Amino acid sequence: MKKSLLALALSATALVALPAFAQDGSAAPASGNYLPSQPVGSGNWFVDLNVGRTNGNGNSGFGSNGGSFNFLHGEKGRRTGYGLTGGYRWKVGQDLGLGVEMGYTDLGNFRVKNAFNSQDVNQRTTTNALRGWLVGVNGRINLMPQWYLGARGGYFHGNDNHNNYNNSLGQNLGLSSGGNSGRGGWYAGIGTGWDINEHFGVGVHYDYFKVSTGKIKDNATGVETSDLKRSTGIVSLSGEYRF
């Protein structure tokens, strides 16, 4: 846990302090496919919002099967997920941008269609899909001034699943899970998109999140066993604004 907090602190410090290093007088002339009007060495703050569909499986263990995503089949547990990320990205080459990011993601606790009926939109108390804070790095390479390929990855601090074991069998056996510690994990993603102009772009991305949501505990004896692992993928549409 201490290592995870240290990583978060260092990344947050870099997010604030590092842009100053891009503002030097040695920048190369503006050119290339990545933000063509800007020179290598310059940078931009950005805000990114994505909304999409998450993966699931049929055993009520939402998100435990990371390889089951099917675009054409709505398996049990499929929900609408979203994420909001902010950060800073430098132009490190004529066609390449590298940056740091921090944000929050929710991978399926909201059922948007319930806005049109009497049921709750927020399904956290019943669904318990993964959600949490993230910090990491990202990169983009522009194959032409508008078209880019991107990748991202880093540390993900997941929710504790409300201290509830994620199936009825565990509850019948008197087991619980979760806790405030040991909830660290990771995320990674790839995508592609189109820069409408040098300030705004849209894309399609796939992101995968894997995290421990705490140890499984026998409520009668207090004995704890190995961490409960959860994972979720999301295919989403994204929009990014660069300052």
Buried (B, 14 or more C-beta within 10 A) or exposed (E): EEEBEEBBEEBEEBBEEBBEEBEEEEBEEBEBBBBBEBBBBBBBBBBBBBBBBBBBBEEEBBBBBBEBBEEEEEEEBBBBBBBBBBBBBBBBBBBBBBBBBBBBBBBBBBBEEEEEEEEEBEBBEEBBBBBBBBBBBBBBBBEEBEBBBBBBBBBBBBBBBEEBBBBEEBEEEEBBBBBEEBBBBBBBBEBEBEBEEBEEBEBBBBBBBBBBBBBBBEEEEEEBEEBBEBBBBBBBBBBBBBE
